[in-house]
């Protein structure tokens, strides 16, 4: 099942096709496929072309290390994400090489994650980004230097399976049509009267 977005304008098919799935099949993602997806992430834009994204991943077939990543998840994520073919932790390198704080690091990691997901979608591989994880546990389990790196989100990747395999409420969420805010709710043309207000 693919939940293609119903858009008002002619949005690119990859964007319409991407969605946050939870039902993953047993078909494995290969190393070559994952490398392709990760390389795509590497071509995202970033401030000063610093590329502050870092990724730690494990395949489901590597049960020990996969479980180590899965153990960092919290809440309902722990229920369905364990069926993914690959689990990934994305991190941001917080500082430039000279020690100065990179204020764009989180933004740039988000851009890399979006590029990653669009590449995956083009390969009929689906994913779900999760902010529901124990950051302190991840730092401890993976011996992360908190002064240099910040875990941002976890990503579950896999090939799609039928929604029926999921328990509620995930089954219903899997088949519920996707919706988004109208453009008017998040964007507005800049007008001269606005400029006058800002200039005061």
C-alpha positions as CSV (number, residue, x, y, z in Angstrom):
1,X,0.0,0.0,0.0
2,X,1.4,3.4,-1.0
3,X,-0.3,6.5,0.4
4,X,0.4,9.0,-2.3
5,X,-0.3,12.6,-1.3
6,X,-3.2,14.4,-2.9
7,X,-1.7,17.8,-3.7
8,X,-3.2,21.0,-5.0
9,X,-0.2,21.7,-7.2
10,X,2.0,19.5,-9.4
11,X,4.5,18.4,-6.7
12,X,7.2,15.9,-7.7
13,X,6.2,12.3,-7.6
14,X,8.9,11.4,-5.1
15,X,7.6,13.9,-2.6
16,X,4.0,12.7,-3.1
17,X,5.1,9.1,-2.7
18,X,7.2,9.5,0.5
19,X,5.4,8.7,3.7
20,X,6.2,7.4,7.2
21,X,5.4,3.7,7.0
22,X,5.4,1.3,10.0
23,X,4.7,-2.0,8.3
24,X,7.9,-3.5,6.9
25,X,8.4,-6.8,5.1
26,X,11.1,-9.4,5.7
27,X,12.8,-8.4,2.4
28,X,16.3,-7.2,3.3
29,X,17.9,-4.0,2.3
30,X,21.4,-4.7,0.8
31,X,24.6,-2.9,1.7
32,X,24.8,-1.5,-1.8
33,X,21.2,-0.1,-1.5
34,X,21.9,1.4,1.9
35,X,25.2,2.9,0.6
36,X,23.3,4.5,-2.2
37,X,20.8,6.0,0.2
38,X,23.5,7.3,2.5
39,X,25.5,8.8,-0.4
40,X,22.3,10.7,-1.3
41,X,22.2,12.1,2.2
42,X,25.8,13.3,1.8
43,X,24.8,15.5,-1.1
44,X,22.4,17.6,0.9
45,X,23.2,21.3,1.3
46,X,24.9,22.5,4.5
47,X,26.4,25.7,5.9
48,X,29.9,26.2,4.6
49,X,29.5,22.8,3.0
50,X,30.6,21.4,6.4
51,X,28.3,18.3,6.2
52,X,27.8,17.9,10.0
53,X,25.6,14.7,9.6
54,X,26.8,11.4,11.0
55,X,25.0,8.1,10.8
56,X,25.3,4.9,12.9
57,X,23.3,1.9,11.6
58,X,22.7,-1.8,11.9
59,X,20.9,-4.3,9.8
60,X,18.2,-6.5,11.3
61,X,20.2,-9.6,10.4
62,X,22.9,-8.3,12.8
63,X,20.6,-9.0,15.7
64,X,23.0,-7.9,18.5
65,X,23.8,-4.5,17.1
66,X,20.3,-3.9,15.7
67,X,18.9,-4.6,19.2
68,X,21.3,-2.1,20.7
69,X,19.8,0.6,18.5
70,X,16.3,-0.6,19.0
71,X,16.8,-0.5,22.8
72,X,17.2,3.3,22.5
73,X,13.7,3.7,21.2
74,X,10.9,4.7,23.5
75,X,7.1,4.4,23.6
76,X,5.3,2.8,20.7
77,X,8.3,3.1,18.4
78,X,9.7,0.0,20.1
79,X,6.8,-2.1,19.0
80,X,6.9,-1.7,15.2
81,X,10.4,-0.4,14.4
82,X,12.0,-3.7,15.4
83,X,10.6,-5.1,12.1
84,X,12.6,-2.7,9.9
85,X,15.4,-4.0,7.8
86,X,17.8,-1.3,9.0
87,X,17.8,1.1,12.0
88,X,19.8,4.3,11.7
89,X,20.7,6.9,14.3
90,X,21.4,10.3,12.8
91,X,23.7,12.7,14.7
92,X,24.8,16.3,14.3
93,X,28.5,17.3,14.7
94,X,27.9,20.4,16.8
95,X,31.1,22.4,16.3
96,X,33.3,23.3,13.4
97,X,36.9,22.1,13.4
98,X,38.0,25.2,15.1
99,X,35.6,24.6,18.0
100,X,33.1,27.3,17.0
101,X,29.5,26.3,17.4
102,X,27.8,25.4,14.1
103,X,24.4,27.0,14.6
104,X,23.1,25.3,11.4
105,X,24.1,21.8,12.3
106,X,20.6,20.5,13.2
107,X,19.1,22.2,10.2
108,X,21.7,20.6,7.9
109,X,21.1,17.1,9.4
110,X,17.4,17.6,8.7
111,X,18.2,18.4,5.1
112,X,20.4,15.3,4.8
113,X,17.7,13.1,6.3
114,X,15.1,14.5,3.9
115,X,17.5,13.8,0.9
116,X,18.1,10.3,2.4
117,X,14.4,9.6,2.5
118,X,13.7,10.8,-1.0
119,X,16.5,8.6,-2.4
120,X,15.1,5.6,-0.4
121,X,11.6,6.4,-1.8
122,X,12.9,6.4,-5.3
123,X,14.1,2.8,-4.6
124,X,10.7,1.7,-3.2
125,X,12.3,1.6,0.3
126,X,10.2,3.4,2.9
127,X,11.2,4.9,6.2
128,X,10.0,6.4,9.4
129,X,11.9,9.1,11.3
130,X,11.5,9.0,15.1
131,X,12.2,11.6,17.7
132,X,11.0,9.2,20.3
133,X,14.2,7.8,21.7
134,X,16.2,8.0,24.9
135,X,19.0,10.4,24.0
136,X,21.0,9.8,27.2
137,X,20.8,6.0,26.7
138,X,22.0,6.4,23.1
139,X,24.9,8.5,24.3
140,X,25.9,5.9,26.8
141,X,25.4,2.8,24.7
142,X,27.4,4.2,21.7
143,X,30.0,6.1,23.8
144,X,29.1,9.4,22.1
145,X,31.0,12.6,23.0
146,X,28.2,14.9,24.0
147,X,30.4,17.9,23.6
148,X,30.9,17.1,19.9
149,X,27.9,15.2,18.8
150,X,24.1,15.3,19.3
151,X,21.8,12.4,18.4
152,X,19.0,13.9,16.3
153,X,16.5,11.3,15.2
154,X,16.3,7.5,14.6
155,X,15.3,6.2,11.1
156,X,13.7,2.9,10.4
157,X,14.1,1.7,6.8
158,X,12.5,-1.3,5.0
159,X,10.3,-2.5,2.2
160,X,6.6,-2.2,2.6
161,X,4.3,-4.9,3.9
162,X,0.6,-5.0,4.4
163,X,-1.0,-2.8,7.1
164,X,-3.0,-5.8,8.3
165,X,0.1,-7.2,10.0
166,X,0.1,-4.3,12.5
167,X,-1.8,-4.1,15.7
168,X,-4.0,-1.1,16.6
169,X,-3.6,1.8,16.7
170,X,-0.8,1.4,14.1
171,X,-3.0,-0.5,11.6
172,X,-5.4,2.4,11.4
173,X,-2.6,5.0,11.2
174,X,-1.1,3.0,8.3
175,X,-4.2,3.3,6.2
176,X,-5.4,6.8,7.2
177,X,-5.1,9.3,4.3
178,X,-2.3,11.8,4.6
179,X,-3.1,15.5,5.2
180,X,-1.1,18.7,5.3
181,X,-1.7,22.4,6.1
182,X,-2.7,24.6,3.3
183,X,0.1,26.9,1.9
184,X,-1.8,29.9,3.4
185,X,-1.2,28.5,6.8
186,X,2.5,28.5,6.7
187,X,3.6,31.0,3.9
188,X,2.8,34.6,3.0
189,X,4.1,37.0,0.4
190,X,6.2,39.8,1.8
191,X,4.4,43.1,1.4
192,X,5.7,46.7,1.6
193,X,3.5,47.5,4.6
194,X,5.2,44.6,6.4
195,X,8.6,46.1,5.6
196,X,7.4,49.4,7.2
197,X,6.4,47.6,10.4
198,X,9.7,45.8,10.6
199,X,11.7,49.0,10.0
200,X,10.3,50.7,13.0
